[in-house]
Amino acid sequence: MPSAKFVVFSNAAAGRDDEFNRWYDNTHLREVCDVPGVLGATRYRVKSLGDAAPRHRYLAIYELDPADPEAALGRILERAGSGGFEMSDTLDPAVETLLVEELARSPAR
């Protein structure tokens, strides 16, 4: 069964990266992973390739239940919209999200 991921690009509010990362790692990741259908998550720092700075400095990838990723995503969005997550003012509101589904996988050599 192909995997599905919920991808979240984000930034910290200006000058608040340390606070943002503590909140995201210690609170927000756990809260989102507690949503039924979310199997786990990994966070990354986004690095630039070349001279152009990336629009977002951070990336979180949430692994969703491949049997029904849309239902899992719906539960995340419902909880977010109803105040079910402890949000932080360290999060810049210009967040970008995507749902991605696996098309193909190549074995490692």
N, C-alpha and C positions, 0 to 999 in steps of 0.2 A: 504494500500500500504506500503510495507516495507521501512524503512528509509535507507538512504545512507549517509556516512560520509567520508570526506577527512581528513585524520589523518596526522599531521606533527610533527615529533620529531626534536628538534633543540637544539643548545647550543649557548651561547654567546661567542664571542671572549674572550680570556683570560683576566680576570680582568675587563670586561666591562658589567657585568650583569645589573647594574642599567640603563645604557644607552640603552642597548638592550631591556630591558623590557619596558622602556618609548617608544622607537620606535615601538616595536611590538604592545603594547596596544593602542597607540595614533595614529599610522599611518597605520601600515601594516594590522591589523585586519579590520579596516574600509575600506581600499582599496580592500581587498579580498572580504569582504561582499558586496561591491558595484557591484561585478560581477553578471550579471544575472544568476539566478539559485542557488545562495548561499543564504541560508535562515537565517544564523546566525553562531556565533562561540563562543567557550569557550576555555580559556587557563588554563593550569595546570602546577604546578611545579611537576616534577617527583621525587618521594622518593624511596630510596632503600629498599629492603626487604632482610634483612640479611646483610652479610659482603660485598657483591659485589656491587660496585657503578654502577648505571645505565650508559649506554653509552650516553644518552641524559638527560639533566636537565629540559627541557621544552617540553610541548605537547600542540598543538592547534588542536581542533576538529571543523571542519566546517561542518555544516548541509547542505546537498545538496537537491535540488528539487527531490523528489522521483520519479517523472514522467520521468525524464531523467538525472540521475546523471552523466552519461558519458559526456553529452553535457556540463553540468556545469563545470565539471573537465577540459574538453577540453578548455573552455573559460579561466579558471584560468591559465592553462599551457601556452596558447597562449599569454595571457597578460604578464605573467612572462618572457616568451622568447623574447618578443618584447620590453622590457624595460618599460612596462606599470605600473609597481609598483615602488614606491620610495624605493629602497633597502638601506641597511645600512651596513657599514663595521663592525658593532658590531655583525653581524650574522656570526657564524662559518659556513663555506661552507659544512660541513659534515651533511647535512640535510637528513632525511629519511622520505619518504612519502608513504602512503597507501590509497587505496580506499576500504572501508569496507561497506558491505551491510548486513542489518539485516536478520537473519534467523528465529529467534523465540524470543518471549517476554513472560515473566512470570509476572503475576500480583503481585503487592506488597501485603504482608499480613498485 
